[in-house]
């Protein structure tokens, strides 16, 4: 229940920001913006359906559509750790009809480690910070571990044999996994997927063993005994996963941020 309230609050905040931007455009360009929006808008999402970001995007699209009187089409463009969707938004016409549900990976992490076809500062107009979240550490139930301590012992007993799934190279979930490896001193192999949904599916099937996932989207599988929750990365126990221990040290380093941006 609390997660739904927080998602709705985030959607409402962005709706207010979007309407303020639209009002300023109308004042500056009355002839152009008088009938804006006159056609459906597109909301680009850097991940496939099924993850926490996709859930937020669909809630946001619904609220924006109701307020603007136009359909908001959620366009999932997975791949490249979010770079594909972000580049698509950067190359879209600067007419206010394309929005991007951006996040830290392609807007802050990837630009520091590789050359990209877009400039995260020059090519976008930021609307508003939308949401921030912590992660839950989950594993496949076939593993003989039911705590972080037991998983660490298992990984140390067979270095390089276990792997962890992420939503793509250069994403926050990739860095969370690498930070975990570094802090606890284990050797597990990174396997990137095209989004959090496919990464979670890989752990569910046993193809991968560990995943730093969205608390909201992971908990139904934990309650169904299809995943085992080891800990949350928040500074205190999460009301969404009250049985999971919190990891305050990780909380300072692995929180994710989601923002909405529009192409200029």
C-alpha atoms as a printed R data frame, in Angstrom:
    type eleno elety resid chain resno      x       y       z
1   ATOM     1    CA   UNK     A     1  0.000   0.000   0.000
2   ATOM     2    CA   UNK     A     2  2.740   2.434   0.948
3   ATOM     3    CA   UNK     A     3  4.588   1.776  -2.302
4   ATOM     4    CA   UNK     A     4  1.462   2.650  -4.309
5   ATOM     5    CA   UNK     A     5  1.048   5.881  -2.345
6   ATOM     6    CA   UNK     A     6  4.670   6.844  -2.934
7   ATOM     7    CA   UNK     A     7  4.398   6.085  -6.665
8   ATOM     8    CA   UNK     A     8  1.237   8.185  -6.942
9   ATOM     9    CA   UNK     A     9  2.923  11.041  -5.059
10  ATOM    10    CA   UNK     A    10  5.884  10.897  -7.445
11  ATOM    11    CA   UNK     A    11  3.570  10.930 -10.452
12  ATOM    12    CA   UNK     A    12  1.673  13.898  -9.019
13  ATOM    13    CA   UNK     A    13  4.883  15.880  -8.454
14  ATOM    14    CA   UNK     A    14  6.006  15.349 -12.036
15  ATOM    15    CA   UNK     A    15  2.537  16.210 -13.314
16  ATOM    16    CA   UNK     A    16  2.757  19.583 -11.555
17  ATOM    17    CA   UNK     A    17  6.228  20.191 -12.998
18  ATOM    18    CA   UNK     A    18  5.094  19.224 -16.482
19  ATOM    19    CA   UNK     A    19  2.100  21.560 -16.351
20  ATOM    20    CA   UNK     A    20  4.312  24.434 -15.184
21  ATOM    21    CA   UNK     A    21  6.658  23.831 -18.127
22  ATOM    22    CA   UNK     A    22  3.697  23.618 -20.520
23  ATOM    23    CA   UNK     A    23  2.301  26.882 -19.144
24  ATOM    24    CA   UNK     A    24  5.628  28.659 -19.617
25  ATOM    25    CA   UNK     A    25  5.836  27.378 -23.191
26  ATOM    26    CA   UNK     A    26  2.332  28.686 -23.880
27  ATOM    27    CA   UNK     A    27  3.321  32.130 -22.597
28  ATOM    28    CA   UNK     A    28  6.529  32.211 -24.631
29  ATOM    29    CA   UNK     A    29  5.114  30.707 -27.844
30  ATOM    30    CA   UNK     A    30  1.362  31.322 -27.787
31  ATOM    31    CA   UNK     A    31  0.816  30.660 -31.477
32  ATOM    32    CA   UNK     A    32  2.596  27.334 -31.340
33  ATOM    33    CA   UNK     A    33  1.507  26.102 -27.927
34  ATOM    34    CA   UNK     A    34 -2.139  27.227 -27.904
35  ATOM    35    CA   UNK     A    35 -3.425  23.766 -28.768
36  ATOM    36    CA   UNK     A    36 -0.611  21.791 -27.064
37  ATOM    37    CA   UNK     A    37 -0.818  18.873 -26.835
38  ATOM    38    CA   UNK     A    38 -2.717  18.219 -30.041
39  ATOM    39    CA   UNK     A    39 -1.593  14.590 -30.431
40  ATOM    40    CA   UNK     A    40 -0.417  11.712 -28.209
41  ATOM    41    CA   UNK     A    41  2.821  12.109 -26.288
42  ATOM    42    CA   UNK     A    42  5.571   9.509 -26.005
43  ATOM    43    CA   UNK     A    43  7.230   8.505 -22.731
44  ATOM    44    CA   UNK     A    44 10.457   6.594 -23.375
45  ATOM    45    CA   UNK     A    45 11.427   4.011 -20.762
46  ATOM    46    CA   UNK     A    46 14.977   2.550 -20.792
47  ATOM    47    CA   UNK     A    47 13.835  -0.897 -19.645
48  ATOM    48    CA   UNK     A    48 11.426  -3.613 -20.821
49  ATOM    49    CA   UNK     A    49  8.064  -4.123 -19.108
50  ATOM    50    CA   UNK     A    50  8.005  -5.706 -15.680
51  ATOM    51    CA   UNK     A    51 10.491  -3.673 -13.628
52  ATOM    52    CA   UNK     A    52 10.010  -0.923 -11.080
53  ATOM    53    CA   UNK     A    53 10.822   1.885 -13.536
54  ATOM    54    CA   UNK     A    54  8.281   0.534 -16.030
55  ATOM    55    CA   UNK     A    55  5.639   0.400 -13.283
56  ATOM    56    CA   UNK     A    56  6.307   4.028 -12.406
57  ATOM    57    CA   UNK     A    57  6.189   5.039 -16.079
58  ATOM    58    CA   UNK     A    58  2.772   3.473 -16.622
59  ATOM    59    CA   UNK     A    59  1.333   5.149 -13.554
60  ATOM    60    CA   UNK     A    60  2.808   8.457 -14.656
61  ATOM    61    CA   UNK     A    61  1.550   8.041 -18.224
62  ATOM    62    CA   UNK     A    62 -1.956   7.393 -16.973
63  ATOM    63    CA   UNK     A    63 -1.977  10.470 -14.733
64  ATOM    64    CA   UNK     A    64 -0.492  12.731 -17.391
65  ATOM    65    CA   UNK     A    65 -2.961  11.464 -19.983
66  ATOM    66    CA   UNK     A    66 -5.908  12.277 -17.736
67  ATOM    67    CA   UNK     A    67 -4.596  15.766 -17.002
68  ATOM    68    CA   UNK     A    68 -3.633  16.682 -20.562
69  ATOM    69    CA   UNK     A    69 -6.511  15.066 -22.399
70  ATOM    70    CA   UNK     A    70 -4.139  13.169 -24.669
71  ATOM    71    CA   UNK     A    71 -2.831   9.624 -24.601
72  ATOM    72    CA   UNK     A    72  0.678   9.156 -23.232
73  ATOM    73    CA   UNK     A    73  2.254   6.171 -24.973
74  ATOM    74    CA   UNK     A    74  4.820   4.288 -22.880
75  ATOM    75    CA   UNK     A    75  7.593   3.252 -25.272
76  ATOM    76    CA   UNK     A    76  9.949   0.627 -23.783
77  ATOM    77    CA   UNK     A    77 13.384   0.845 -25.452
78  ATOM    78    CA   UNK     A    78 15.599  -1.569 -23.550
79  ATOM    79    CA   UNK     A    79 19.289  -2.179 -24.057
80  ATOM    80    CA   UNK     A    80 22.673  -0.603 -23.615
81  ATOM    81    CA   UNK     A    81 22.119   0.039 -19.927
82  ATOM    82    CA   UNK     A    82 19.530   2.685 -20.816
83  ATOM    83    CA   UNK     A    83 21.648   4.331 -23.518
84  ATOM    84    CA   UNK     A    84 19.352   3.261 -26.388
85  ATOM    85    CA   UNK     A    85 16.255   4.949 -24.954
86  ATOM    86    CA   UNK     A    86 18.231   8.002 -23.873
87  ATOM    87    CA   UNK     A    87 19.766   8.428 -27.322
88  ATOM    88    CA   UNK     A    88 16.334   8.010 -28.929
89  ATOM    89    CA   UNK     A    89 15.033  10.836 -26.751
90  ATOM    90    CA   UNK     A    90 18.026  13.040 -27.546
91  ATOM    91    CA   UNK     A    91 17.422  12.643 -31.297
92  ATOM    92    CA   UNK     A    92 13.653  13.238 -31.103
93  ATOM    93    CA   UNK     A    93 12.225  16.522 -32.457
94  ATOM    94    CA   UNK     A    94 12.352  19.333 -29.905
95  ATOM    95    CA   UNK     A    95  8.591  19.791 -29.936
96  ATOM    96    CA   UNK     A    96  7.611  18.741 -26.403
97  ATOM    97    CA   UNK     A    97  6.020  15.454 -27.479
98  ATOM    98    CA   UNK     A    98  8.820  13.144 -26.349
99  ATOM    99    CA   UNK     A    99  9.688  12.553 -22.700
100 ATOM   100    CA   UNK     A   100 12.273  10.273 -21.147
101 ATOM   101    CA   UNK     A   101 12.031   8.574 -17.784
102 ATOM   102    CA   UNK     A   102 15.729   9.009 -17.207
103 ATOM   103    CA   UNK     A   103 17.854   7.487 -14.500
104 ATOM   104    CA   UNK     A   104 21.371   7.666 -13.147
105 ATOM   105    CA   UNK     A   105 22.877   5.010 -15.437
106 ATOM   106    CA   UNK     A   106 22.796   6.617 -18.920
107 ATOM   107    CA   UNK     A   107 22.697  10.179 -17.581
108 ATOM   108    CA   UNK     A   108 25.526  10.089 -15.028
109 ATOM   109    CA   UNK     A   109 27.390   6.758 -14.935
110 ATOM   110    CA   UNK     A   110 27.784   5.865 -18.614
111 ATOM   111    CA   UNK     A   111 28.979   9.367 -19.675
112 ATOM   112    CA   UNK     A   112 31.927   9.030 -17.284
113 ATOM   113    CA   UNK     A   113 33.117   5.678 -18.625
114 ATOM   114    CA   UNK     A   114 32.420   5.747 -22.358
115 ATOM   115    CA   UNK     A   115 31.813   8.052 -25.323
116 ATOM   116    CA   UNK     A   116 28.094   8.421 -25.986
117 ATOM   117    CA   UNK     A   117 26.104   9.743 -28.960
118 ATOM   118    CA   UNK     A   118 24.394  12.360 -26.770
119 ATOM   119    CA   UNK     A   119 25.264  14.962 -24.151
120 ATOM   120    CA   UNK     A   120 23.242  14.448 -20.943
121 ATOM   121    CA   UNK     A   121 23.355  18.181 -20.135
122 ATOM   122    CA   UNK     A   122 23.078  19.790 -23.570
123 ATOM   123    CA   UNK     A   123 20.510  17.502 -25.195
124 ATOM   124    CA   UNK     A   124 17.812  17.450 -22.515
125 ATOM   125    CA   UNK     A   125 15.626  19.742 -20.462
126 ATOM   126    CA   UNK     A   126 15.092  18.351 -16.980
127 ATOM   127    CA   UNK     A   127 11.546  18.530 -15.640
128 ATOM   128    CA   UNK     A   128 11.812  17.262 -12.078
129 ATOM   129    CA   UNK     A   129 13.410  14.603  -9.857
130 ATOM   130    CA   UNK     A   130 10.764  11.929  -9.700
131 ATOM   131    CA   UNK     A   131 11.674   9.163  -7.290
132 ATOM   132    CA   UNK     A   132 14.478   7.503  -5.387
133 ATOM   133    CA   UNK     A   133 14.591   3.949  -4.116
134 ATOM   134    CA   UNK     A   134 16.663   1.337  -2.381
135 ATOM   135    CA   UNK     A   135 17.213  -2.255  -3.474
136 ATOM   136    CA   UNK     A   136 16.543  -5.702  -2.142
137 ATOM   137    CA   UNK     A   137 19.146  -8.458  -2.435
138 ATOM   138    CA   UNK     A   138 17.475 -11.655  -3.672
139 ATOM   139    CA   UNK     A   139 18.791 -15.083  -4.640
140 ATOM   140    CA   UNK     A   140 17.448 -18.221  -6.235
141 ATOM   141    CA   UNK     A   141 15.963 -20.512  -3.546
142 ATOM   142    CA   UNK     A   142 18.018 -23.491  -4.785
143 ATOM   143    CA   UNK     A   143 21.133 -21.964  -3.213
144 ATOM   144    CA   UNK     A   144 22.037 -23.281   0.269
145 ATOM   145    CA   UNK     A   145 22.008 -19.788   1.780
146 ATOM   146    CA   UNK     A   146 19.382 -17.884   3.719
147 ATOM   147    CA   UNK     A   147 21.361 -14.848   4.849
148 ATOM   148    CA   UNK     A   148 24.006 -12.487   3.471
149 ATOM   149    CA   UNK     A   149 26.590 -14.171   5.710
150 ATOM   150    CA   UNK     A   150 25.741 -17.614   4.336
151 ATOM   151    CA   UNK     A   151 25.827 -16.361   0.732
152 ATOM   152    CA   UNK     A   152 29.255 -14.791   1.276
153 ATOM   153    CA   UNK     A   153 30.555 -18.048   2.734
154 ATOM   154    CA   UNK     A   154 29.124 -19.978  -0.216
155 ATOM   155    CA   UNK     A   155 30.682 -17.604  -2.770
156 ATOM   156    CA   UNK     A   156 34.058 -17.747  -1.043
157 ATOM   157    CA   UNK     A   157 33.966 -21.540  -1.117
158 ATOM   158    CA   UNK     A   158 33.635 -21.533  -4.917
159 ATOM   159    CA   UNK     A   159 35.161 -18.320  -6.346
160 ATOM   160    CA   UNK     A   160 34.037 -17.435  -9.851
161 ATOM   161    CA   UNK     A   161 31.316 -20.111  -9.908
162 ATOM   162    CA   UNK     A   162 28.313 -17.976  -8.929
163 ATOM   163    CA   UNK     A   163 27.020 -14.989 -10.846
164 ATOM   164    CA   UNK     A   164 24.779 -11.990 -10.350
165 ATOM   165    CA   UNK     A   165 22.336 -10.425 -12.793
166 ATOM   166    CA   UNK     A   166 22.005  -6.720 -13.509
167 ATOM   167    CA   UNK     A   167 19.849  -4.510 -15.687
168 ATOM   168    CA   UNK     A   168 22.827  -3.810 -17.951
169 ATOM   169    CA   UNK     A   169 26.482  -2.804 -17.946
170 ATOM   170    CA   UNK     A   170 27.023   0.613 -16.420
171 ATOM   171    CA   UNK     A   171 23.673   0.698 -14.622
172 ATOM   172    CA   UNK     A   172 23.232   1.349 -10.920
173 ATOM   173    CA   UNK     A   173 22.425  -2.343 -10.371
174 ATOM   174    CA   UNK     A   174 25.723  -3.291 -12.010
175 ATOM   175    CA   UNK     A   175 27.608  -0.917  -9.716
176 ATOM   176    CA   UNK     A   176 25.670  -2.202  -6.694
177 ATOM   177    CA   UNK     A   177 26.843  -5.720  -7.477
178 ATOM   178    CA   UNK     A   178 30.448  -4.631  -7.959
179 ATOM   179    CA   UNK     A   179 30.373  -2.658  -4.717
180 ATOM   180    CA   UNK     A   180 29.015  -5.696  -2.897
181 ATOM   181    CA   UNK     A   181 31.825  -7.859  -4.305
182 ATOM   182    CA   UNK     A   182 34.453  -5.332  -3.288
183 ATOM   183    CA   UNK     A   183 33.152  -4.729   0.224
184 ATOM   184    CA   UNK     A   184 32.726  -8.398   1.211
185 ATOM   185    CA   UNK     A   185 35.645  -9.760  -0.802
186 ATOM   186    CA   UNK     A   186 34.010 -12.338  -3.071
187 ATOM   187    CA   UNK     A   187 34.413 -13.292  -6.719
188 ATOM   188    CA   UNK     A   188 31.045 -13.588  -8.485
189 ATOM   189    CA   UNK     A   189 30.538 -13.025 -12.206
190 ATOM   190    CA   UNK     A   190 28.489 -10.157 -13.635
191 ATOM   191    CA   UNK     A   191 25.836 -11.084 -16.218
192 ATOM   192    CA   UNK     A   192 24.123  -8.038 -17.806
193 ATOM   193    CA   UNK     A   193 20.557  -8.211 -19.122
194 ATOM   194    CA   UNK     A   194 18.358  -5.768 -21.022
195 ATOM   195    CA   UNK     A   195 16.554  -4.464 -17.974
196 ATOM   196    CA   UNK     A   196 15.566  -5.385 -14.448
197 ATOM   197    CA   UNK     A   197 12.674  -7.590 -15.614
198 ATOM   198    CA   UNK     A   198 14.862  -9.990 -17.637
199 ATOM   199    CA   UNK     A   199 17.492  -9.946 -14.874
200 ATOM   200    CA   UNK     A   200 14.903 -10.946 -12.295
201 ATOM   201    CA   UNK     A   201 13.618 -13.673 -14.617
202 ATOM   202    CA   UNK     A   202 17.163 -15.042 -14.896
203 ATOM   203    CA   UNK     A   203 17.386 -15.404 -11.119
204 ATOM   204    CA   UNK     A   204 13.914 -16.922 -10.966
205 ATOM   205    CA   UNK     A   205 14.937 -19.572 -13.505
206 ATOM   206    CA   UNK     A   206 18.289 -20.267 -11.871
207 ATOM   207    CA   UNK     A   207 20.272 -18.928 -14.821
208 ATOM   208    CA   UNK     A   208 21.751 -16.362 -12.415
209 ATOM   209    CA   UNK     A   209 21.989 -16.600  -8.660
210 ATOM   210    CA   UNK     A   210 21.780 -13.095  -7.181
211 ATOM   211    CA   UNK     A   211 20.133  -9.799  -8.062
212 ATOM   212    CA   UNK     A   212 19.808  -6.319  -6.550
213 ATOM   213    CA   UNK     A   213 16.169  -5.739  -7.437
214 ATOM   214    CA   UNK     A   214 13.314  -3.340  -6.896
215 ATOM   215    CA   UNK     A   215 11.635  -3.993  -3.564
216 ATOM   216    CA   UNK     A   216  8.201  -3.390  -5.069
217 ATOM   217    CA   UNK     A   217  8.563  -5.799  -7.989
218 ATOM   218    CA   UNK     A   218 10.615  -8.434  -6.122
219 ATOM   219    CA   UNK     A   219  8.489  -8.954  -3.024
220 ATOM   220    CA   UNK     A   220  5.617 -10.842  -4.751
221 ATOM   221    CA   UNK     A   221  8.159 -13.502  -5.776
222 ATOM   222    CA   UNK     A   222  9.627 -13.569  -2.272
223 ATOM   223    CA   UNK     A   223  6.175 -14.097  -0.757
224 ATOM   224    CA   UNK     A   224  5.557 -16.900  -3.281
225 ATOM   225    CA   UNK     A   225  8.855 -18.553  -2.222
226 ATOM   226    CA   UNK     A   226 10.265 -18.182  -5.723
227 ATOM   227    CA   UNK     A   227 13.021 -15.862  -4.515
228 ATOM   228    CA   UNK     A   228 14.833 -15.598  -1.189
229 ATOM   229    CA   UNK     A   229 15.353 -12.090   0.188
230 ATOM   230    CA   UNK     A   230 18.632 -11.608   2.025
231 ATOM   231    CA   UNK     A   231 18.656  -7.897   2.858
232 ATOM   232    CA   UNK     A   232 17.554  -4.436   1.801
233 ATOM   233    CA   UNK     A   233 20.041  -1.654   1.087
234 ATOM   234    CA   UNK     A   234 18.087   0.968   3.054
235 ATOM   235    CA   UNK     A   235 19.404   2.406   6.348
236 ATOM   236    CA   UNK     A   236 16.471   0.849   8.225
237 ATOM   237    CA   UNK     A   237 14.124  -2.055   7.618
238 ATOM   238    CA   UNK     A   238 11.702  -1.365   4.799
239 ATOM   239    CA   UNK     A   239  7.969  -1.539   5.545
240 ATOM   240    CA   UNK     A   240  7.665  -3.307   2.191
241 ATOM   241    CA   UNK     A   241 10.012  -6.074   3.356
242 ATOM   242    CA   UNK     A   242  9.912  -5.962   7.165
243 ATOM   243    CA   UNK     A   243 11.565  -9.371   7.605
244 ATOM   244    CA   UNK     A   244 14.710  -8.326   5.704
245 ATOM   245    CA   UNK     A   245 17.706  -6.938   7.489
246 ATOM   246    CA   UNK     A   246 18.862  -3.458   6.492
247 ATOM   247    CA   UNK     A   247 22.368  -2.607   5.398
248 ATOM   248    CA   UNK     A   248 23.107   0.984   6.377
249 ATOM   249    CA   UNK     A   249 26.572   0.983   4.764
250 ATOM   250    CA   UNK     A   250 25.140  -0.057   1.396
251 ATOM   251    CA   UNK     A   251 22.289   2.413   1.775
252 ATOM   252    CA   UNK     A   252 24.673   5.366   1.539
253 ATOM   253    CA   UNK     A   253 26.065   4.045  -1.751
254 ATOM   254    CA   UNK     A   254 23.405   2.159  -3.700
255 ATOM   255    CA   UNK     A   255 20.278   4.293  -3.704
256 ATOM   256    CA   UNK     A   256 18.812   4.737  -7.172
257 ATOM   257    CA   UNK     A   257 17.351   7.910  -8.583
258 ATOM   258    CA   UNK     A   258 14.822   8.333 -11.352
259 ATOM   259    CA   UNK     A   259 14.105  11.634 -13.058
260 ATOM   260    CA   UNK     A   260 11.975  12.748 -15.944
261 ATOM   261    CA   UNK     A   261 13.525  14.602 -18.829
262 ATOM   262    CA   UNK     A   262 12.252  15.815 -22.155
263 ATOM   263    CA   UNK     A   263 14.195  16.242 -25.362
264 ATOM   264    CA   UNK     A   264 14.902  19.822 -26.237
